[in-house]
């Protein structure tokens, strides 16, 4: 999976419930398998809790946090992928990006980029054939060194079965590796 380390995106993919994950990101040369921006010496963000870490259902409200010692403003984006397994493109999953500029987007069907972003708090919906996120329900709350995201998700009727939840967070130059943080059964 390719991660975009722009200062315009924080991404999250989720199923039906509130998820809390705990993860620590590695520094140095360790990066997500598919790449991502990095510079030696810069610290990667750390994924905090996502609640719940497992569950079942067609809708979810995820509460996720990421932190960085330089402050919440250093976190450019958070992404969540919900899929059966981690793949190079994530094309089979629900892949959501939320960025620090207060936009939410989902990955396009070809998994070559994100569909047009929707302003958080607006009446718009970020959606593809796997999931949808009503932007009016998304909350992005920066405080001190942490960003907390509340993300409501509805899964499409054709997107079902047991899934894993993978999370990544990025600064403008460095990201932590994709990390499995939970499981969800979409019914």
N, C-alpha and C positions, 0 to 999 in steps of 0.2 A: 504494500500500500504506500502510496506516495503521500507525504505530508507536506502541506504548504505552510511555511513559516512566515506568513505575512502578518503585519500588524492589523489586519482587517478581519481575522477569523478566530473564533473559538468553536470547536465542533463537538457535537455529542450525538451518539446514536443510542437509542434505547427502546425498550419494550414497555409493557404496560405495568407501571408501578413506580415507586420512588426508590432510587438506587443509591447506595453509599459504598464507594470503593476506597481502599487505602493502597497507595503505591508510592514507591520512591523512585525517582528518576536517577539515572546514572550520568556521570559527567565524563569528560574526556572524549575518547574516540567512539564510545558505544552509542549507536544511533539506531533508529528503527530500520528494519531489514530493507525497506524500499527507499531509504534515504531521508533527506531532510536537511535543512540548513544547520550549520554548526561552525563554531570558531573555538579554538582552544582557549581556555581561560574563562570563558563565560559559563555561568552555572545554568543548568537546565531547570525548568519548573518541576515542582513535585505535585503529584496527584494526591489529593486528600480523600476524604470519604465520599462514597456514593451510596445512597440509600434507596431501596434495599439491594443487597448483593444477589438476591435470587427471588424468583417468583413466577407467577403464571398470569396470563391475561392478554388482552388485545390493546389496552391502553396503559400508560405509565406516566407518572410524574417523577422525574429524576431530580435529585438535589445532589449536586456535585461541587467539589471545591478543588482549586489548584492554588499553589502558593509559590512565591519567589522571594528570596531575601532582599532583592532590590525594590520590592513593593508590588502591589497588584497591577500597576500600570506596565510592568515589565512583561506580563503575560499577554501575548498577542492572540493566541487562540487555544481552544480546547476542542478536541474531536472525539467522538464516540462512534464505534462501529459495533453493530449488533449483527452477528452472522453465525453460521454453523462452525466456521473455522476462519483463521486468519489467512487471507490470500494476498497475492501481490497487488491486486487492484480493488478488492473489496466489492466487486461488482454484484455479488449475490446478496449483499447485506444492506441494512439501513445505516447509512453513514451521514451523520449530522455534524456540522461545523458551526460553532458560535464564536464570533470574534469580538475583540475589545472595542471595536467601533459600533457595537450594539446592533449587529445583524446576525441572522440565522440563515443557514443554507443547507441543502441536501445535495449529495453527489448525483451527477447525471447518470443515466442508464448505461452509458458506455464506460463509465468510471474514468473519464478523461478530465474531469473538472467538476466544479460545483455549479448547480443551477443558479439563476439569479437570486441574490440574497434578499431577504425580507427584513425590514426594520423591526427590531424587538419592540413590542408594545403596540404595533400597528395591527389592523384587522386582517392582514395578509396571512397566507399559509405557505410554508416551505414544504413541498411535497414531491415525491416520485412514486414509482409503482410499489414501493415497499413500505413506506411510512410517511406520515405527515406531522408537521409541528405548527400549531397555531401560534403565530408570533405574539399575539396579545397575551398569551399565558406565560411567555418566557420572561424570566427575571435575571438580570446580570447585576450582581451586587459586589463591587470592589470595596475592600476595607483593609487598610494597612498592607500586609504582605499577601493577602488572600483574595481570591475572586470566588464567589459562590454563585452557581448557576442553578436555576429552577427551570426544568425543561419538560413540558407535557408532550407526550408522543402517542400517536394512534397508529397501529400497524394495519396495513392493507389486508383484506381477507385472504389474499393469495400468499401472504408472507406468514408461514406458520411453522410450528415445530420447535424443537429445542435449539436454543441459540446461546452463544457466548458473548460476553460484553468486553470489548477492548477499548482502552482509553489512551490518549496521548495529549500532552500540552506542550506549547511552544512559546518561546520568546521570538523576537525578530530574527535571531541568529542561531538558536539552539533548541532542540526538543529532547524530551525524554523518550525512551523507546516505547513502542506499542506494548501494552501490558494487559493481560487478561485479568479482569477484575470482578467477574460475576457470571451468572447464568440465568437465562430466562426462557420459559416455554411460552411461545405465542400460540394461543388457541383460537 
